[in-house]
């Protein structure tokens, strides 16, 4: 079976903004939600999450930023994909804190077009792992009203206390988000497993200090995770159980999207 068969029932198009063109799959009706995949790429469990958002009454956009769309996640595939993203430094910043990756400009443009096409109060966006912080940086686009940061892992914090308490958004982007949260009565959700070394305690403490009660932290125990080939990390995909706290977290995110975008 070809990997893209996992996206059967989705409509594929190409979206260009600035120097980048990327494939995007679309499904559903109602206000828009952009689901930005994790490492190693747009794998079937990311697609499953997108299906559930679409079933809840929203139009889901699945951009493919790296990897092979539809290919199942595995340890070796994730390592190869990570090394490839590090090499494409023109598009992604891996080690640098206090700045967003250039590809976020492309995502903002996608959000703007999605809102124009789908209407509603605005656009939801979720980033995962490598892309976890992208939804926060996207808040400089006025159409984005519901950011979700699932296991935001950048900048890579290995060996650096400074990076552990940082995120991949610039001070100007953070200030814009903070202002919009207050002026427009918005908020964001962050999700992680408490033991996850890729998402340090200091990073969530920074979010709590910066955004106060506008930041809703969902922090899970290891026993909440579905067993997988890596330790507990991917809240909405690899480590999602169909009952218990991770399922409740998934449902909370979908409800958040429905309320903020106007699908509810």
C-alpha positions, 0 to 999 in steps of 0.5 A: 500500500502506498503511504499516501493511501493513509490520506484517502478521503482527504483533498490534496493541494499545493500551497505557496507563500514566500519561497516555500510550496508545500502539499496540504490535505483538507477535510471537513466543513466549518471553521479551520484548524491547522494540524502541524505534524510532529517528527517524523512527518505526517504519519497515520496517528497525526492523520487520525487526530485530524480526522477526529477534529473534522468529525467534530465540525471543523475543516482540517488542514494537514500541511506536510513540512518534512518526511513522507506523508502517510508513512508510519512512525518508527524510531529509524524514520524519526531519526532520519527525519530529524537529521534532515530537518536540522540540515534544512536550517533555512526553514527550521531553527533547531537550537535557537531560542527566542526566535521562530522558524522561517516556515512559520511565515508560510503557516501564517499565510496558510491560516489567513487563506484558510480563514478567508475560505472557511469563515468562523471566529478564527483559526485553530492551530496545533503544533506537535514536538518539533513544531510544538511552538509554531502555534504560539508564533502564529499568533501574530496572524490575526486570524489565529485564535486558538493555539495549542502546543503539544509537547513543544520540544524546541529549542532543543534543551540538551545541555542548556539551562537557558534553552530549557526555559525558552521557546521557539518564538521571538519576544515580539511574537510572545508580546503579541500573543500576550496582548491578544490574549488579554484584549481578545479574551483568548488563551492557549493550551500546552500538553506534555508528559511530566517525565518528558526530557524533551519538554523540560519543566522550565519551559512550562514554568516559563509559559505559566509565568509569562501567560498566567491563567491564559495558559492551560497546562495539561501535564500527564503521568507516564502511566497515562501513556499508550506504550510505543517505541519511544518513552512518553512524549506524543500526547495526541498521537503515539501515546494516546490511549482511547480512555483515561487522561490522554483521551480526556486531553484530546477531547479538551483540545477538540472542545477548545477548537470548537469554542474558539473558532465558532464551531460550537 
